[in-house]
Structure formats: structure tokens, C-alpha cells
Amino acid sequence: MIGCIRLIRLAMRGFVFVLIALVCLKGVPAMAVDGLITVRSSSGPKETMSRLEAAAKAKGLTIFAHVDHAAGAAAVGMPLRPTDLLIFGNAKGGTPLMQAAQTVGIDLPLKVLVWQDASGDTWLSYNDPAWLAKRHGLTHEADAPIAALSAALAALTKAAAGSQ
């Protein structure tokens, strides 16, 4: 574990950091790194994505896009483990944030990435709404919508991960 801590401290911020943290902390069911929350799924990528999409629809959220990055990679002859992005939202949840700071629109609608690591484990990753609020300089007036988005994302990913 000490070696992992050193690697994590030395790692650059961003994706490399997340990958090293996932390798070193494999037993941890969820983690947050630089605004990215990652949760382990008990199922494979297809079932996890199906459950995520069903949970989002059951909550009345609009599904804007489903991006299969692995299929895109395969289309150009490149390998990529399952990597699937669901983009969804609700104007009632996002509009108050954009009214407070229009730049938050770059991070909305919400997104959850379902991906499989080299060990075959499946993960769900999403941007922490509190981190988004900080990124866009939102004041305490946005606390209620941020808390609602945080709770919704946590519930959706918990349902998709099979840890209800």
C-alpha cells in the first residue's frame, strides 16, 4: 500500500491518477478524485449500462445520447475495452444552475461513464456536482440544486451498480 500511495502522490492529475488509484485501491467500492466519483459495479458493462438507462428513465430523466466509445474505436480498427457514456438530464434540475452561472452549461447535461478496467471489473464514473459548483464559482444559493443532483446521481449509480 505504501508503494501505491507514493505512486498516487507522484502521478499527474487526471486520468493517469484515476487509473493508478483504481489499481492500488481495488478493494474500495467508490472513490472521488479531482471531482470524479467512481463506483464499482457488481455486473458487467452491458448490464450496468442497461440498469443505468432504466433507472434514469424511471426517474423521468431525458436520455440525450448514448455514446459507445468502444464501438467507435472498433470502427477505426482500434481496440478499446467497453467504455460507454450516457448523457441525460432534466431542465428543472439544470436550469437553476445555468441561471446562476451559464458556464455550467458546458458540464450539463449530466453524464455517467460505464467502463471496464484491465482486470475485467466494471465501473461507473461521473462528475461530482459539488466539484462542478466550485469549478463554475456557484454560491451557496446553488446548494439545494447541487445537493439534489448529487443525491440523484448517487441513487442512479447505486441502482446501476447493483448495490441498492
C-alpha positions in Angstrom: 0.0 0.0 0.0 2.9 2.4 0.7 4.1 2.0 -2.9 0.6 2.8 -4.1 0.5 5.9 -2.0 3.8 7.1 -3.5 2.6 6.3 -7.0 -0.6 8.3 -6.4 1.3 11.2 -5.0 3.7 11.3 -7.9 1.0 10.7 -10.6 -0.2 13.6 -12.7 -3.7 14.9 -12.0 -6.4 13.5 -14.2 -6.8 10.1 -15.9 -3.4 8.7 -15.0 -4.2 9.4 -11.4 -7.6 7.7 -11.6 -6.1 4.6 -13.2 -3.3 4.3 -10.6 -5.8 4.8 -7.8 -8.1 2.1 -9.2 -5.2 -0.4 -9.4 -3.9 0.4 -5.9 -7.3 0.7 -4.2 -9.1 -2.1 -6.0 -10.9 -3.1 -2.8 -12.6 0.3 -2.4 -16.1 0.3 -3.7 -16.3 4.1 -4.5 -13.9 7.0 -4.7 -13.7 10.6 -5.6 -10.6 12.1 -7.3 -10.4 15.7 -8.5 -14.2 15.9 -9.0 -14.7 12.4 -10.4 -16.7 9.9 -8.4 -16.1 6.3 -9.4 -18.3 3.4 -8.2 -17.7 -0.3 -8.8 -20.4 -2.3 -10.4 -21.3 -5.9 -9.4 -22.1 -6.7 -13.1 -20.6 -6.4 -16.5 -20.7 -3.3 -18.6 -23.7 -4.1 -20.7 -25.9 -5.0 -17.7 -24.6 -2.0 -15.8 -25.5 0.4 -18.7 -28.9 -1.2 -19.1 -29.7 -0.7 -15.4 -28.4 2.9 -15.5 -30.5 3.7 -18.5 -33.6 2.1 -17.0 -33.1 3.9 -13.7 -32.7 7.3 -15.4 -35.9 6.7 -17.5 -37.7 5.6 -14.3 -36.8 8.9 -12.7 -38.3 10.8 -15.7 -34.9 11.9 -17.0 -34.4 12.6 -20.7 -31.8 10.4 -22.3 -30.0 12.8 -24.8 -27.3 10.4 -26.0 -25.6 7.1 -25.6 -22.0 7.1 -26.8 -20.4 3.7 -27.3 -16.7 4.7 -27.4 -15.6 1.0 -27.8 -17.8 0.8 -31.0 -16.3 4.0 -32.3 -12.8 2.6 -31.7 -13.7 -0.6 -33.4 -15.0 1.3 -36.4 -11.5 2.7 -37.0 -9.7 -0.6 -36.2 -8.6 0.2 -32.7 -9.2 -1.9 -29.6 -10.9 -0.4 -26.5 -12.4 -2.2 -23.6 -16.1 -1.4 -23.0 -16.4 2.3 -22.5 -20.0 3.6 -22.7 -21.2 7.1 -21.9 -24.9 8.0 -21.0 -25.8 11.7 -21.3 -29.1 12.6 -19.6 -30.8 15.3 -17.6 -33.8 17.3 -16.7 -34.2 21.1 -17.4 -35.8 21.6 -14.0 -32.6 20.4 -12.4 -30.0 22.0 -14.6 -31.6 25.4 -15.5 -31.2 26.9 -12.0 -27.5 26.2 -12.1 -27.2 27.8 -15.5 -29.2 30.8 -14.3 -26.6 31.2 -11.6 -23.6 30.7 -13.9 -24.2 30.0 -17.6 -20.8 28.4 -17.9 -22.0 25.3 -16.0 -23.8 24.5 -19.3 -20.5 23.1 -20.6 -20.9 20.3 -18.0 -24.6 19.8 -18.4 -26.5 17.6 -19.2 -25.2 15.1 -16.7 -23.0 12.2 -17.8 -22.1 8.8 -16.4 -19.4 6.7 -18.0 -19.6 2.9 -17.7 -16.2 1.3 -18.3 -14.3 -1.9 -17.8 -10.7 -2.0 -16.5 -7.9 -4.3 -17.5 -8.9 -6.7 -14.7 -12.4 -7.1 -16.1 -14.1 -5.0 -13.3 -16.8 -2.6 -14.3 -17.0 0.9 -13.0 -19.3 3.9 -13.2 -17.7 7.4 -13.2 -19.4 10.8 -13.1 -18.5 14.4 -12.2 -19.3 15.4 -8.6 -21.9 18.2 -8.7 -20.2 19.9 -5.8 -17.0 20.0 -7.8 -18.9 21.4 -10.7 -20.3 24.1 -8.5 -16.8 25.0 -7.3 -15.5 25.0 -10.8 -18.1 27.5 -12.0 -18.0 29.7 -8.9 -21.6 28.9 -7.8 -22.6 30.5 -4.5 -24.5 28.9 -1.6 -27.7 29.8 -3.5 -27.0 26.8 -5.6 -26.6 24.4 -2.7 -30.1 22.9 -2.9 -29.9 22.1 -6.7 -26.4 20.7 -6.2 -27.5 18.5 -3.3 -30.4 17.3 -5.4 -28.1 16.4 -8.4 -25.7 14.7 -6.0 -28.4 12.6 -4.5 -29.9 11.7 -7.9 -26.5 10.7 -9.3 -25.6 8.6 -6.3 -29.0 6.8 -6.4 -28.7 6.2 -10.2 -25.2 4.8 -10.0 -26.1 2.7 -6.9 -29.0 1.2 -8.8 -26.9 0.6 -11.9 -24.0 -0.9 -9.9 -26.4 -3.4 -8.2 -25.8 -2.1 -4.7 -29.3 -0.9 -3.8 
